[in-house]
Amino acid sequence: MSISRRNLLQVTASGALLAGCAPSGNPSAGGPAPTAAPATGKTAATTTATTTGASPRGLPPLRPGLPEQIEHGPRDRSQVALTFHGQGEPGLATALLGEAERAGARVTVMAVGSWLDTYPELARRVLDGGHELGNHTQTHGDIRAMDAAAATAEIEGCASRLRELTGSQGRWFRPSQARLATPLVVRLAREAGYPHLLSYDVDPLDYTDPGAERVRAETARLARNGSVISLHFGHPGTVAALPGILDDLHRRGLRAVTTSELLA
C-alpha cells in the first residue's frame, strides 16, 4: 500500500471523511441537504456538442441505444467500471488513484463541485492519471427533494466548475443521495448537457465503513461482466480494500476501465 495504516488513521482523525450516497432517510446520508449553489450558465458550444451526441474531446463515442439511466455496461465484455464519489480528504484520494494506477486500472471519479472548489488540483490529478471525471452535483444534497431551480443549480454548478478546471463538463452526471434519478432530474440533466445519467449495479456500502475485508468481499460477490461499481473517496477502508478488489477482478479476468471505455 502507498499509504500506511498509521497515516490512514491520522487522516481519519482529521474529520474530513464524508458520507456516501445513501437515500436521505438513511442516517449515513449525512443529514439535511445543504443549500443549493447558485445556477451558472453553460456555453452554447458545450451544450450542443453533448446533447447532439458528439463525444467530448478525447473520449470514445458511446455505443448506440444506451438508456437515460445507466446501471451497468454490456454483460458480454470482461470489463467493469470502478466509480468513485469524489469527496473527502485529498490524501486518501491520491493514495487510491495511485493504487489503481499501479495495477493498470482506470477509474471514473464523480466529483462534487464543492470538493473541487476546495481542492481544485485534484481535477487535473484525476485526468492526468488516465481516469475519467464526471459531475456529482455541487453540494451533494438530496437532489430528489429539490425543486427544478435548486436541482438545476446543483447540476450546472458542478458542470461549470468542471469546465473551469478542465475545459469540459464531463460526459456523466450522477444524482446525489440516490441510485436512480427522478424524471425531473433526468430532464434537467439532459438540458444541462448530460443525456445519460450514471447509476450502478454494485454497491458494497463502503461509505458505512464496514472494514476493508467486507468491502472487498461484497465487491467480489456482486461484480460481474459489465458491472458499474459504486465506491467512495474519503474512507480509509476503501483505500485499504482496493488492491484486493483489483486482485480479485484480475483473477476473474475482469479489467477495470473508465465508464466511457466500458460503454464505447
C-alpha positions, 0 to 999 in steps of 0.5 A, a space after each residue: 500500500 502507498 499509504 500506511 495504516 498509521 497515516 490512514 488513521 491520522 487522516 481519519 482523525 482529521 474529520 474530513 471523511 464524508 458520507 456516501 450516497 445513501 437515500 436521505 432517510 438513511 442516517 449515513 446520508 449525512 443529514 439535511 441537504 445543504 443549500 443549493 449553489 447558485 445556477 451558472 450558465 453553460 456555453 452554447 458550444 458545450 451544450 450542443 456538442 453533448 446533447 447532439 451526441 458528439 463525444 467530448 474531446 478525447 473520449 470514445 463515442 458511446 455505443 448506440 441505444 444506451 438508456 437515460 439511466 445507466 446501471 451497468 455496461 454490456 454483460 458480454 465484455 470482461 470489463 467493469 467500471 470502478 466509480 468513485 464519489 469524489 469527496 473527502 480528504 485529498 490524501 486518501 484520494 491520491 493514495 487510491 488513484 495511485 493504487 489503481 494506477 499501479 495495477 493498470 486500472 482506470 477509474 471514473 471519479 464523480 466529483 462534487 463541485 464543492 470538493 473541487 472548489 476546495 481542492 481544485 488540483 485534484 481535477 487535473 490529478 484525476 485526468 492526468 492519471 488516465 481516469 475519467 471525471 464526471 459531475 456529482 452535483 455541487 453540494 451533494 444534497 438530496 437532489 430528489 427533494 429539490 425543486 427544478 431551480 435548486 436541482 438545476 443549480 446543483 447540476 450546472 454548478 458542478 458542470 461549470 466548475 468542471 469546465 473551469 478546471 478542465 475545459 469540459 463538463 464531463 460526459 456523466 452526471 450522477 444524482 446525489 443521495 440516490 441510485 436512480 434519478 427522478 424524471 425531473 432530474 433526468 430532464 434537467 440533466 439532459 438540458 444541462 448537457 448530460 443525456 445519460 445519467 450514471 447509476 450502478 449495479 454494485 454497491 458494497 456500502 463502503 461509505 458505512 465503513 464496514 472494514 476493508 475485508 467486507 468491502 472487498 468481499 461484497 465487491 467480489 460477490 456482486 461484480 460481474 461482466 459489465 458491472 458499474 461499481 459504486 465506491 467512495 473517496 474519503 474512507 480509509 477502508 476503501 483505500 485499504 480494500 482496493 488492491 484486493 478488489 483489483 486482485 480479485 477482478 484480475 483473477 476473474 479476468 475482469 479489467 477495470 476501465 473508465 465508464 466511457 471505455 466500458 460503454 464505447 
